[in-house]
Amino acid sequence: MKNTHPLFNLIIITLVVFGASVVAQFVGILTASLVVGKDLVEVTNILLEKSSNFPQQREILWIIQAFSLLAGLGGGAFLYQSWVARGSFSDLNLNPKIDRPALLWVIAVFFFVLPLIAQIMQWNKEIHFGIFDESIRQTEAELELLTQKLTQMHDFGDFLIVLLIIAIIPAFAEEFLFRGLVQNEFLRWFKNPHLAVWVTGAIFSAIHFQFLGFFPRMILGALLGYVYVWSGNIFYPMLGHFVNNGVQVLALYLAQRNLVSEEIGKDDYQFPFLVTLSFGLLFAISLHFFYKRQKANAQTFET
């Protein structure tokens, strides 16, 4: 809504997405109860019992996570854009043209940045949060337990399901919401692309409620934001988001199949120094060439 203040629009976006998420969560629990043959109370109790060994807990988590992301975040963003803002998804693309070489550079950027993000993740986990440190780490441990159950993959079919839930759906829903809507509103408000990118990246990270990974996720969010600003097309950050999550899902699957070291499947895996250094150099080169290909775009700004 270009005729109203961006802060008002951000409040409306928050309310719409929150409402959609509540409905999506309920529908997800209802669907899960039908699939596993349990009533709503039983399904809710299974979710609350994080250490439960209920054989279909993983499937329940899959269903609820898919509904929460696709119908909650993605659906909320769609409702706002189409019904409230009276716009369309294509309005998020100031530059509708897809540059194929740029797609390869985006893939390279988000692949080569992984060792750097893992190193920052390790540093982040070493931060002490004062009187809140114990509760934060306990919450993180509980979330990690749920994530482990969510990403249990026994065969290739499981891998495809987890890839859909962890990589494909979040890439669409989260980029639609955070880069397509939120970042654009901050850009209208601040008139400063850098500030809009970093504020959105911080919100993107905070909304995950995983503070032991706050800084690497914020940096990834900012990187996705710059890719969107430079290109003017929401598909590029969606692709980058998918690559980042998808590679981690693949590493986890290979680790669970004992095809690679179990340590590689962890988000804070410490790559050898020379690997991190060389990948960091290749990341910088890839980002430079992506920027160079997009610099003629209307949204390109001087750094």
C-alpha positions in Angstrom: 0.0 0.0 0.0 2.0 3.0 -1.3 -0.5 5.6 -0.1 0.0 4.7 3.6 3.0 4.9 5.9 5.4 1.9 5.8 5.1 1.5 9.5 1.3 1.1 9.2 1.9 -1.4 6.4 4.4 -3.4 8.5 1.9 -3.6 11.4 -0.8 -4.9 9.0 1.6 -7.4 7.5 2.4 -8.6 11.0 -1.3 -9.0 12.0 -2.2 -10.7 8.7 0.7 -13.2 8.9 0.1 -13.8 12.6 -3.6 -14.6 11.9 -2.7 -16.8 9.0 -0.1 -18.6 11.1 -2.6 -19.3 13.9 -5.1 -20.8 11.4 -2.4 -22.7 9.6 -1.1 -24.2 12.9 -4.6 -25.4 13.8 -5.3 -26.8 10.3 -1.9 -28.5 10.4 -2.6 -30.1 13.8 -6.1 -31.2 12.6 -4.6 -32.7 9.4 -1.9 -34.5 11.4 -4.5 -35.9 13.7 -6.4 -37.3 10.7 -3.3 -38.8 9.1 -2.0 -40.6 12.3 -5.5 -41.4 13.6 -5.2 -39.5 16.9 -7.4 -36.8 18.3 -6.3 -33.2 18.6 -5.5 -33.5 22.3 -3.3 -36.5 21.7 -1.4 -34.8 18.8 -0.9 -31.7 20.9 0.5 -33.8 23.8 2.8 -35.6 21.4 4.2 -32.2 20.3 4.6 -31.0 23.8 6.5 -34.1 24.8 9.7 -33.3 23.0 11.4 -36.5 24.2 8.4 -38.6 23.1 9.2 -41.7 21.1 5.8 -41.9 19.5 6.5 -43.6 16.2 4.7 -41.0 14.0 6.0 -37.9 15.8 8.2 -37.2 12.8 5.3 -37.3 10.4 3.2 -35.0 12.7 6.1 -32.5 12.7 6.4 -32.7 8.9 2.7 -31.8 8.4 2.6 -29.0 11.0 5.8 -27.5 9.8 4.7 -27.5 6.1 1.3 -25.9 7.0 3.0 -23.3 9.3 5.4 -22.2 6.6 3.4 -22.5 3.4 -0.1 -21.5 4.7 1.1 -19.4 7.6 4.0 -17.3 6.3 3.5 -17.8 2.6 -0.3 -17.7 2.8 -0.2 -14.6 5.1 2.2 -12.8 2.7 -0.1 -13.7 -0.3 -3.2 -12.5 1.6 -1.6 -9.2 2.3 -0.2 -8.7 -1.1 -3.4 -9.7 -3.0 -6.2 -8.6 -0.7 -4.8 -5.8 1.4 -2.2 -4.2 -0.9 -4.3 -5.1 -4.0 -1.1 -6.2 -5.8 0.3 -9.4 -7.2 3.4 -11.5 -6.8 4.8 -10.1 -10.0 4.8 -6.6 -8.4 7.8 -7.8 -6.3 9.9 -8.0 -9.4 11.1 -4.6 -10.6 13.2 -6.5 -13.1 11.1 -9.5 -14.3 13.9 -10.8 -16.6 15.9 -13.8 -15.3 19.5 -13.8 -16.2 20.7 -17.4 -16.5 24.4 -16.7 -15.8 23.4 -14.8 -12.7 21.5 -17.8 -11.5 24.7 -19.8 -11.5 26.5 -17.0 -9.6 23.7 -17.1 -6.9 24.1 -20.8 -6.5 27.9 -20.3 -6.2 27.5 -17.5 -3.7 25.3 -19.5 -1.3 27.3 -22.6 -1.7 30.7 -21.1 -1.1 29.6 -19.0 1.9 28.7 -22.1 4.0 32.0 -22.6 5.7 32.1 -18.9 6.7 28.6 -19.2 8.1 29.6 -22.3 10.0 32.5 -20.5 11.6 30.3 -17.6 12.6 27.8 -20.1 14.0 30.6 -21.5 16.2 31.6 -18.0 17.5 27.9 -17.2 18.1 27.5 -20.3 20.3 30.4 -19.2 22.4 28.6 -15.9 23.4 27.5 -15.8 27.0 24.0 -14.3 27.5 24.4 -13.4 31.1 21.4 -14.3 33.4 19.5 -15.6 30.3 22.3 -17.9 29.1 21.0 -21.1 30.8 17.4 -20.6 29.7 18.5 -19.7 26.1 20.6 -22.8 25.9 17.9 -25.1 27.3 15.4 -23.7 24.8 18.0 -24.2 22.0 18.5 -27.8 23.1 14.8 -28.5 23.0 14.5 -27.0 19.5 17.5 -29.0 18.4 15.8 -32.2 19.6 12.7 -31.3 17.5 14.9 -30.5 14.5 16.6 -33.8 14.8 13.2 -35.6 14.7 12.0 -33.4 11.9 15.1 -34.3 9.8 15.3 -38.0 10.4 15.7 -39.5 6.9 15.6 -43.3 6.5 15.5 -43.4 2.7 15.5 -41.2 -0.4 11.8 -40.6 -0.1 12.3 -39.1 3.3 15.1 -36.9 1.9 12.7 -35.5 -0.7 10.1 -34.7 2.0 12.6 -33.0 4.3 14.0 -31.1 1.3 10.5 -29.9 0.5 9.8 -28.8 4.1 13.2 -27.4 5.1 14.4 -26.0 1.8 11.8 -25.5 -0.9 8.8 -24.2 1.1 10.9 -21.9 3.4 12.7 -20.5 0.3 9.4 -19.4 -1.2 7.4 -18.4 1.9 10.2 -16.7 3.9 11.6 -14.7 0.9 8.1 -13.7 -0.2 7.4 -12.3 3.3 10.8 -10.9 4.5 12.4 -9.7 1.3 9.4 -9.2 -0.9 7.2 -7.4 1.7 9.0 -6.4 4.8 12.3 -5.3 3.2 10.5 -3.3 0.6 8.5 -1.5 3.3 11.7 -0.7 5.2 13.2 0.5 2.0 10.3 2.9 1.4 10.5 4.1 5.0 14.3 4.5 5.5 15.2 5.4 1.9 18.4 3.6 2.6 18.9 0.1 1.0 21.7 -0.9 3.5 19.6 -0.1 6.5 16.5 -1.8 5.1 18.6 -4.9 4.3 20.2 -5.2 7.7 17.0 -4.4 9.8 15.1 -7.0 7.8 18.0 -9.5 8.2 17.9 -8.9 12.0 14.1 -9.4 12.1 14.4 -12.5 9.9 16.9 -14.0 12.3 15.1 -13.0 15.5 11.8 -14.5 14.3 13.4 -18.0 14.4 13.9 -17.6 18.2 17.3 -19.4 18.0 19.7 -16.9 19.5 22.7 -19.2 19.4 22.5 -18.8 15.7 21.3 -15.2 15.5 24.3 -13.6 13.9 25.0 -16.2 11.1 21.2 -16.2 10.2 21.2 -12.4 10.2 24.2 -12.3 7.9 22.5 -14.8 5.6 19.3 -12.7 5.7 21.3 -9.6 4.8 23.0 -11.4 2.0 19.6 -12.5 0.6 18.5 -8.9 1.0 21.4 -7.5 -1.1 20.8 -10.2 -3.8 17.2 -8.9 -4.0 18.1 -5.3 -4.0 20.8 -5.7 -6.7 18.7 -7.9 -8.9 15.2 -6.5 -8.4 13.8 -10.0 -8.7 12.6 -12.1 -5.8 13.5 -15.3 -7.5 17.2 -14.8 -6.9 17.0 -14.7 -3.1 14.5 -17.6 -3.2 17.1 -19.6 -5.1 19.9 -18.6 -2.7 17.7 -19.6 0.3 17.0 -22.9 -1.3 20.7 -23.6 -2.0 21.7 -22.7 1.6 19.1 -25.0 3.2 19.2 -27.7 0.5 22.9 -28.2 0.8 22.6 -28.6 4.6 19.7 -31.1 4.2 21.8 -33.1 1.7 24.8 -33.1 4.0 22.6 -34.3 6.9 21.1 -37.1 4.7 24.5 -38.3 3.6 25.7 -38.3 7.2 22.7 -40.3 8.3 23.4 -42.8 5.5 27.0 -43.0 6.8 28.3 -41.7 3.4 30.1 -38.8 5.0 31.2 -37.9 8.5 28.4 -37.3 11.0 30.1 -34.0 11.9 29.5 -32.6 8.4 25.8 -32.8 9.0 26.0 -30.3 11.9 25.3 -26.6 11.3 28.5 -25.5 13.1 30.8 -28.1 11.5 34.3 -26.6 11.6 35.8 -26.8 8.1 39.6 -27.0 7.8 41.2 -23.5 7.7 42.3 -23.8 4.1 38.9 -24.9 3.0 37.2 -22.0 4.8 39.8 -19.6 3.3 39.5 -20.9 -0.3 35.7 -21.1 -0.1 35.6 -17.5 1.3 37.7 -16.3 -1.6 35.4 -18.1 -4.1 32.4 -16.6 -2.3 33.7 -13.1 -2.7 34.5 -13.7 -6.4 31.0 -15.1 -7.0 29.3 -12.3 -5.2 31.4 -9.7 -7.1 30.4 -11.2 -10.5 26.8 -11.5 -9.5 26.8 -7.8 -8.5 28.6 -6.8 -11.8 25.9 -8.6 -13.8 23.1 -6.8 -11.9 24.6 -3.3 -11.5 22.6 -1.9 -14.4 19.4 -2.8 -12.6 17.2 0.1 -11.5 17.7 -0.8 -7.9 21.5 -1.0 -8.0 23.1 1.5 -5.6 26.6 2.5 -4.9 28.3 0.9 -2.0 
